[in-house]
Amino acid sequence: MKPGDTAPLSGTYVEVGQGGGKVKRAQQIYVNQGETLPMLTSYSITIEHKGSMNVRNRQHCWKLVQV
């Protein structure tokens, strides 16, 4: 779930990477149904491919781990 979305279920949410992978020092929060998920900081990565440099903006997401 993206930051700023409304929580569909009450429970514990954990911070995960953009693709759903684990994050070092991930935040864990308890949110009630209908509350807004807190914002997470965005970051940029630089990708070099065949001599060209591309900058991509990324943001972590929230995942429900315990109801």
Helices and strands as residue ranges (DSSP letters): E 11-16, E 28-31, E 42-49, E 52-59, E 61-66
